[in-house]
Amino acid sequence: MAQERAGTQSVERSRERSRAGDLAPAGRRGMSPLAVRAAEEYAYVSRDVRRILWVGGSMIGLLGVFFVLIDMLHVITV
């Protein structure tokens, strides 16, 4: 949640700067406004992809545990 708030605040600050007509930060002077927004959104995308991979890996691991318990060890009979 803190990362999302920080990201939201940075987007709001960049919007305020663009409205006020301030110059872009030194590292981003050559970038277009669309590229700046895309770079800021990348943090959200990478966090979401990591979360999706973690959940998917957990589901595959749980499926493997069930396979071993049910089919190989016959601990659980169906």
N, C-alpha and C positions, 0 to 999 in steps of 0.2 A: 504494500500500500504506500509506503514511504517513497519507493522508487516511482510509482505512478504519480504521486503528488509532485515530486521533484520534476518529473518530465512535463507535467501539465503546467507547472509554474514557468519552466524554461520556454515552453511554447507561447505562453501568455506574454512573457517578457519580450520575446522576439517580435510578437505582433505589435506590442507597444512601441518598440524601437522603430519598426517599419512605419508605423503611423506618425511617429515624431520626426522621421527623416534622419535618424542617426545613421552613422556608418556601421557597417557590419564589423564584427570582431576581426582582428588582424589575420587570423588563420583562414577566414572565410571570405575575404574581400573579393576574390575572383569567382566565387560561387553565386549562382542565381538564387533567388528566393525559394524556388522550387527545390533546388538541390539542398539548401539549408534545411528545409522542412523534412526532406527525405532522410537526411542524415540524423535528424532528431528522432524520427519515427523508427529508425533501424533498431534502437534500443528496445522498443516495445516488441518488435518482430522477433528479435533474437531471444528475448525472455519467453515469449509465447512458444517458440519452437522448442526451446529447452524443456519447458513444462510439458508439451505434447510428447516429446521423446521420453521423458521420465515416466509419464503415465502409461504410455504404450509399452515401455520396457517392463514396468511393474506388472502389467496385465499378462505379458508373455511369460514372465517369471512365475506368476501365480498359476497360469495354465500348465507350465512345466511341473510344478509341485503337484498339482492335481493329477497329472498324467502318471507321475511316479507312484503316488498314493493309491490311485484307482487301478491302473492297468498292470503295474509291475509288482507292487507289494500287496495288493488286494486288501489294504487296510480298510478301505471304504468299498462296500459292495453296493452296486446299483441295480 
